Amino acid sequence: MTTSEKAVAVVTGGSRGIGKAIVKRLAAGGVAVRFTYVSSEQPAQALVDELAASGQTAQAFRVDSRDAGAAANLIEHTIEECGRIDILVNNAAITADRLLAQMTDQEWSSVLETSLNGLFGATRPTAKQMMRQRAGRIVNLTSVSGVVGIAGQTNYSAAKAAIIGFTRSLSKELAPWQIPVNAVAPGFVETDMISYMTKEQRTAALARVPMRRFASPEEVASVVAFLCSDAASYVTGAWLPVDGGIGLSNLTMGRDG
């Protein structure tokens, strides 16, 4: 990690899916991890207990990522209590898929606010602290959806495209302090986010993946862990697709909204 001391990480949306895999991967590497959840209190506590039983350190905090102030408060509390923050992984996200002509105001705003408000709220105080430390890693979870655009996901695609732009801009701001800022862009991953797929949709989606399978959350977490390590110290402003070779021009969700 970025320090010989026990590193401190914050992972947003860490109780399930990709976020959970990231929490476990970082904790297994000796990092003290704090992660957020909104409604999954039991899975969050189960994860804390599981890691504690293995001698690893994790704490769970209920934070709604639509609330930038709440996200900032968690970071500020972490810095006050731990004296530092070494890793921030902005992972929290939701989907509310629908064709734009049928999309409600709430479906639009909830998706963008969850991805972007928490991103801003958590990253601003983190950047300030990392500049003081002259060390740290920031990794933002985006999606290949944010690059190619997907029918029925104008809200999600817009949010994920914004994260790529945010990542590139912030990487330039923090480069003089030797603080890498990167993004990871998964394709199809075996999580709740693709649970809507029918058998036919799943078969059609798999046919478009050259590796003929979806990613596991652990495979995405491995890429995040790499970007948080000293091995990636000269990688910044990048977004790394983890898509099994789909190819950006061919990505489609195979649904009609």
N, C-alpha and C positions, 0 to 999 in steps of 0.2 A: 504494500500500500504506500501511501504518500508520506508516511512517517513511521519511525521505528517504534513509536508509542502505539497504544491501541487506538486505531482509527475510529472515527465516529461518522455514521452514515444516516441519512434520512431518506426513506423511500415512500413516496406517496402512492396510495392505492395498493397496499402491500399484503392484504389478507387473502387474496385469491389469485388464481391464474398466473400470469407473467410476473406480477408484483410479488406474489408469494415465493415464486422460484428465485427471484432476485434477492429477496430477504434471506432466504436459506443459503444461497450461494455466498453472499457477503458475510453472513454470520459464520459460516463454515471456514471462512478465511481469516477469522479472528477479529472481525469488525463488530463494534457495538452498534447495533442497528435499531433505529426508531422508525416505525412505519405507521401510516395512517389508514383508516378505514372509515366508512360512513355508516353502513347498516349491518355489516357482517361481524357483529361483536363476538359471537361464539367461535367462528373460524379464526378470528384475530387472536383471541385468548388461547385457543388450541395451538396456534402456531407459536406463541410465546412459550407455552408450557412444553411443547415438543423440543424447542431449541434449548430451553433451560435444562431439560432432562439430559441433553447432550453436552452440557457445560458451556453452551453458547449464550450470547447476550442479545436480547431483543425486547423492545417495549412497544406497545400499541397505543395509539392515540386516536380518538374519534375526531376527525376533522373533515368538514365538507369542503371539497376543493373548489366549489363555486364561490366560496368566501375567501377572497384574497387576504383579508385581515387575519382570519383564523390560521391560514397557512403560514403567514408571516410570524404570528405569535408562537407557533410551534418551533420555528427556526430560532427565533430570538430566545425562547426558553432553553432550547438545546445548547445554544452558544453560552448562555449564562451559566447553565449547570455543568457543561462539559469543558467550557473554555475554548472550544473549537468545533469546526465541522469540516470533515475531510471529503465527504462524498454526498452529493445530492442526486437522487434519481427521481425525475418527474415522470411518474407512470400513470397517475390517476386519469381515467377516461371512461366514458360511457358511449353507447350508441342508441340512436332512436331513428331507425331507418324508415324512410317514407319518400315517395316522389315529392319533389318540391311543391308541385301544385296542390298537394294534399297535406303538406307539413304544417303543423301548428306552431304558433309562436313559442310555446313551451318546449316543443321538440327541438326547435332551432337553438333557443337560448341555453337550455340545459346542457346540450352537448358542447357548445362553444365555451360556456362558463366553466364547466368541469375541467376541460383540457387547458384553458388559457388563464382563468383567474388564479387558480392555484399555482400554475407555472410562474406567473408574475409574482404572486405573494410570497412563494417559497424562495424563488431565485434571487430576488433583490437583496434581502438581508444576507443570504448565503454568499453572494458575490462580494459584498462589502467585507465580510469576515475573511473570505479566502484571499482577498487583496491584502488585508492586514497580515495574514499568514504567509502570503506569497506561495501558496500551495493549495491544492484541492482538485477535485474532479466533478464535473457536472455532466450528467447523461440524461437526455430527454427521449422518451419513447414517442415516436411518431408512427407512421404506417405508410406502406407503399400506396395506400388509398389517397394519401395527401399529395402524391406525385402525379398519378394517372387520372384521378377522378373516377368515381364509381356511381353509376345510376342508382338512385335511391339513398345516396349518402352525401348529399350536398353539405349537410351540417358537419358530419364527421370528416369528410375530405377537406373542407375549409379549415377546420380546427387543426388537422394534422399538417396541412400545408403551412399554416401559420407557425407551427412549432419548428419546422425546418428553417424558415426565415429567421425566427427568433434565435435558433441555435447558431446559424451562420453569423448573425450580427454580434451576438454576445461573445462568440469565440474571438472575434477581432478586438473587442473591448478588453478582454481578459488576457489575451496573448502576452502583453508586456509583463504581466505578473506570473507567467509560466503556468497558467491555469487552463487546461484543455476543456473544451465544451463540445460535446458531440451528441449525435442522435442515432438511435437504432430504429430501423423501419421493418417490422415484421410483415410477412404476408399472412397466410392462413396459419393459425396456431390453435391447438386443441385446448380451448378455453370456453367459458360460458358465452363469449361474444359470438361464437359461430353455432351456438346451440339451436338457433332458429332453422338451420338448414334441414330440408327434407332429405330423404335418402337419395332422391334423384339429383337434387342440387349438390349434395356432397360428392356424388359420383362424377358429375360434370366438373366440379371444381378440382377434384383430384386429377382428372384427365388433363388439366392445364398445367399441372405441376410436374416438371421433368423428373423430380425424385419420387413422384407418385405417392407422396404422403404429406401430411401437414406437419408443421414443426411441433415439438414439445415445448412447454414453457421453459424447461431447463436449457434447451438449446439457445433460446433468446437470452436467458440469464447469463449464459457463458460469454456471449458477446459483450453484454453490459459489464461483466466482471473484468474482461480484458480491457475495456476502455477505462475502467477505474484503477488499473494496475500501472506500475512503472513501465511495463512493456509498451504501453501506448502513450508514453510521455510526449511524443512528437506528433501525435495525431490530434488535430483540432479542427473544428468547423466541418467535420465529415458527417454524413448520414450513411449508415451501413445497412443495406437491405439484408434481411434474413428471410428469404422467400423460397428456398428450395429450387432456385433457377427458373422461376416463373417467367421472368423477363418483364420489365415494366410495361411494355406496349401491349402485353397480352393479358394483364391482370383483369379479372372480372369476378364479381361476386356470384353470378349465376342466379340472381333473383329478380323479381319484377316489382319490388317495393310493396 
